[in-house]
Amino acid sequence: MAELEVVVGLEIHAQISTKTKMFCRCDNDSWDKVANVNVCPVCMGFPGQLPVLNEEALRKGIVAALALNCEIREVSKFDRKNYFYPDSPKGFQISQFDEPLSENGELEIGGKKIRITRLHLEDDAGKLTHVRDGSLVDFNRAGTPLMEIVSEPDIRSADEAEEYARVVQQILRYVGASEADMEKGMMRFDASVSIREKGSKTLNARGEIKNLNSFRALNKAIEAEVERQTVLWDAGNPQEEDFTIGWNDEKQEVYVMRSKEGSSDYRYFPEPDIPPVVLTKKEIEKLRSEIPELPAVRRERFVSEYKLSDGDARLLTVDRALADYYEKVVRICGDARLANSFVTTILMKHLKEELIDVGEQKVTAEMMGELLKLVVSGEISNNVAKGEVFEEMYESGKSAGEIVKKKGLKQISDTSELEAVCKKAIEANPQAVEDFKNGKDRAIGSIVGMVMKETKGQANPAKASEIVRKML
């Protein structure tokens, strides 16, 4: 039996981060609002109303396309995509068809390049909620600005599709084009899945799985659709036409919804109320210059410049705000490894427990940097900084200097003061002294431990160890 290969193309729909909708002045934030309050005659498609393109949505769409290595068209236009569905108040969607904003991009995933066909702009439909006696329509999201990112069928597994989608989300967030928060419906996927004999170049009939709203759903739905098509193939009855596929998240199953529409079914024609978008090379290059350092490049720099492991560098660059926070801490304290230890373990432990972002807690990068400066200078020990000082900083928002002064946590480094405590610890540990003299170097640890206990953790451990060793 011939070995089969999975072929996947992905459409990613991401809400653009703007204050207002795509073609009107309605608020773009409809999350958790009462149904049908965030609407106006324009986004509801009332007769005689004229849409006006949101300039900020256009700018952010261009920046996102450039970050995905797309070519920006100097002239692009909007089109009407005609279809009747209850959540589409206009009876059509304003999208882009044959002259989109951008084309021919690519993204590298694990050393492999995934080609991007296009990134184009469009507005969203409303939301349908199906109930026992019918369906309820909420038009709050109607007119929400979207970017649709369409890949070529270069993806070869569910895991690869998930990784590609995660990287796209990360890039959109880095450049500020989209929050891409899937819990708020800001990012969703359509996955076109087909199978073929390995080595074949033929694109067989596909199933397009619609409206997947999580990475887990994306992965599991692709696997389920591959299994559905494989069963048909093995039975000698391979799928011969394109279908639109639904995903039941509760049952973890796919199901055939209908035959898939083609572009001719949508009867595209140029949107008569919106003029073409005309850009100059100078305008495009200005926007290109505003793109920040992207995650993959920043990760490589963290490894080379700060000598971090690849794992720690990945963790710190997942979120732009976290990466910025870390770099600011390093600039203040001057110790990249110490900053890495505190940010990735102590701070991130709290962030994960509370499910918050770095900007939503009280310890600013400046405060963290000042705390670590006290450790670097030897004023407080690493353990005191990690425990008592940081924990109070996190809870109260007070500065490290204020907490250290108030609680008397300054590290004891005075030689004469430490010598007295070390002498007492040696006299109280005759067995450890005997073990040390018999060549058991680690025995010195129990003596230093007693010094730390006697000084309530305030002794400089390196200095105490040096004094104990000298005395012995």
WOPERA-V579504 format. One record per pair of residues at least 6 apart in sequence whose C-alpha atoms are under 8 Angstrom apart, sorted by the first residue. I is the first residue (numbers start at 1). J is the second residue. Records with the same first field share a line. If there is no record, write none. Layout:
I=J / J
This chain:
2=197 / 198
3=197 / 198
4=195 / 196 / 197 / 198
5=156 / 195 / 196 / 197 / 198
6=155 / 156 / 157 / 193 / 194 / 195 / 196 / 226
7=153 / 154 / 155 / 156 / 157 / 193 / 194 / 195 / 196 / 203
8=153 / 154 / 155 / 156 / 157 / 161 / 191 / 192 / 193 / 194
9=150 / 151 / 152 / 153 / 154 / 155 / 191 / 192 / 193
10=149 / 150 / 151 / 152 / 153 / 161 / 189 / 190 / 191 / 192
11=148 / 149 / 150 / 151 / 189 / 190 / 191
12=147 / 148 / 149 / 150 / 165 / 187 / 188 / 189 / 190
13=146 / 147 / 148 / 149 / 186 / 187 / 188 / 189
14=146 / 147 / 148 / 178 / 180 / 186 / 187 / 188
15=144 / 145 / 146 / 147 / 178 / 179 / 180 / 186 / 187
16=57 / 60 / 61 / 145 / 146 / 147 / 177 / 178 / 179
17=57 / 60 / 176 / 177 / 178 / 179
18=28 / 56 / 57 / 145
19=27 / 28 / 29
20=26 / 27 / 28 / 29 / 54 / 144
21=27 / 28 / 54 / 143 / 144 / 145
22=52 / 53 / 54 / 57 / 122 / 123 / 143 / 144 / 145 / 146
23=42 / 43 / 51 / 52 / 53 / 54 / 143
24=40 / 42 / 43 / 51 / 52 / 53 / 54 / 143
26=38 / 39 / 40
27=38
28=141 / 144 / 145
30=38 / 140 / 141
31=184
35=138 / 139 / 140
36=138 / 139 / 140
37=140
38=139 / 140 / 141
39=139 / 140 / 142
41=49
42=49 / 50 / 51
43=89 / 90 / 142 / 143
44=89 / 90 / 139 / 142
45=89 / 90
46=90
50=273
51=273 / 274
52=274
53=274
57=145
58=121
59=287
60=176 / 177
61=119 / 120 / 121 / 147 / 177
62=72 / 101 / 102 / 284 / 287
63=175 / 177 / 287 / 288 / 291
64=171 / 172 / 175 / 177
65=71 / 72 / 102 / 105 / 119
66=72 / 288
67=171 / 175 / 291 / 294
68=105 / 106 / 107 / 116 / 171
69=104 / 105 / 106 / 107
70=102 / 103 / 104 / 105 / 106 / 116 / 118 / 119
71=102 / 103 / 104 / 105
72=101 / 102 / 103 / 284
73=99 / 100 / 101 / 102 / 103 / 279
74=277 / 278 / 279 / 280 / 281
75=99 / 101 / 276 / 277 / 278 / 279
76=99 / 100 / 101 / 276 / 277 / 278
77=96 / 99 / 100 / 101 / 270 / 271 / 274 / 275 / 276 / 277
78=94 / 95 / 96 / 97 / 99 / 100 / 270 / 271 / 274 / 275 / 276
79=94 / 95 / 96 / 97 / 268 / 269 / 270 / 271
80=92 / 93 / 94 / 95 / 96 / 267 / 268 / 269 / 270 / 271
81=92 / 93 / 94 / 95 / 266 / 267 / 268 / 269
82=91 / 92 / 93 / 266 / 267 / 268
83=91 / 92 / 93 / 266
84=91 / 92
85=91
86=128 / 137
87=125 / 126 / 127 / 128 / 137 / 138 / 139 / 142
88=125 / 126 / 142
89=125 / 126 / 139 / 142
93=122 / 123 / 124 / 125
94=122 / 123 / 271
95=120 / 121 / 122 / 123
96=120 / 121 / 122
97=268
100=118 / 119 / 120 / 121
101=118 / 119 / 120 / 121
102=118 / 119 / 120
103=116 / 117 / 118 / 119
104=115 / 116 / 117 / 118
105=115 / 116 / 117 / 118
106=113 / 114 / 115 / 116
107=113 / 114 / 115 / 116
108=114
109=160 / 163 / 164
114=151 / 152 / 154 / 155
115=151 / 152 / 154
116=149 / 150 / 151 / 152
117=149 / 150 / 151 / 152
118=148 / 149 / 150 / 151
119=147 / 148 / 149 / 150
120=147 / 148 / 149
121=145 / 146 / 147 / 148
122=145 / 146 / 147 / 148
123=142 / 143 / 144 / 145 / 146
124=141 / 142 / 143 / 144 / 145 / 146
125=139 / 141 / 142 / 143 / 144
126=137 / 138 / 139 / 140 / 141 / 142
127=137 / 138 / 139 / 140 / 141 / 142
128=135 / 136 / 137 / 138
129=135 / 136 / 137
130=136
155=161
158=218 / 219 / 220 / 222 / 223
159=219
161=218 / 219
162=215 / 216 / 218 / 219
165=215
166=215
169=180
170=295 / 318 / 319
171=294 / 295
172=178 / 179 / 180
173=179 / 180 / 319 / 320
174=292 / 294 / 295 / 319 / 320
175=291 / 292 / 294
178=186
179=186
180=186 / 187
181=187
182=188 / 213 / 214
183=213
185=213
187=213
188=211 / 212 / 213 / 214
189=210 / 211 / 212 / 213 / 218
190=208 / 209 / 210 / 211 / 212
191=208 / 209 / 210 / 218 / 222
192=206 / 207 / 208 / 209
193=206 / 207 / 208 / 209 / 222 / 225 / 226
194=203 / 204 / 205 / 206 / 207 / 226 / 229
195=204 / 206 / 226 / 229 / 230
196=202 / 203 / 204
204=240
205=239 / 240 / 241 / 242
206=239 / 241 / 242 / 243
207=225 / 242 / 243 / 244 / 245
208=242 / 243 / 244 / 245 / 260
209=221 / 222 / 244 / 245 / 246 / 247
210=244 / 245 / 246 / 247
212=218 / 247
217=249
220=252
221=247 / 252 / 253 / 254
224=252 / 253 / 254
225=254
229=238 / 239
230=238
232=238 / 239
233=239
241=259
242=259 / 260
243=256 / 257 / 258 / 259 / 260
244=256 / 257 / 258 / 259 / 260
245=254 / 255 / 256 / 257 / 258
246=254 / 255 / 256 / 257
247=253 / 254 / 255
248=254 / 255
295=317 / 318 / 320
298=317
299=310 / 313 / 314 / 317
300=310 / 313
302=308 / 313
303=309 / 310 / 313
306=336 / 337
307=337
308=337 / 340
312=340 / 344
315=344
316=322 / 323 / 326 / 344
317=323
321=358 / 359
322=358
325=358 / 364 / 365
326=339 / 340 / 343 / 365
328=365 / 366 / 369
329=339 / 365 / 366 / 368 / 369
330=336 / 339 / 369
331=369
332=366 / 369 / 370 / 373
333=339 / 369 / 370 / 372 / 373 / 376
334=373
335=376
338=372
339=369 / 372
342=386
346=386
351=357 / 358
361=394
362=393 / 394 / 395 / 396 / 397
363=393 / 394 / 397
367=399 / 400
370=400 / 401
371=385 / 390 / 399 / 400 / 401
372=385
374=380
375=381 / 382 / 385
378=411 / 413 / 460
379=410 / 411 / 412
380=409 / 410 / 411 / 458 / 460
381=411 / 457 / 458 / 459 / 460 / 461
383=457
384=409 / 457 / 458
389=400 / 403 / 404
390=400
392=398 / 403
393=399 / 400 / 403
404=410
409=458
410=458
411=457 / 458 / 459 / 460
412=418 / 458 / 459 / 460
413=459 / 460 / 463
415=463
418=459 / 464 / 467
419=464 / 467 / 468
421=451 / 454
422=447 / 448 / 451 / 464 / 467 / 468
423=468 / 471
425=447 / 448 / 450 / 451
426=433 / 447 / 468
429=447
432=443 / 444 / 446 / 447
433=443 / 444 / 472
435=441 / 443
436=442 / 443 / 444
444=465 / 468 / 469
445=465
447=468
448=461 / 464 / 465 / 468
451=459 / 464
452=458 / 459 / 461
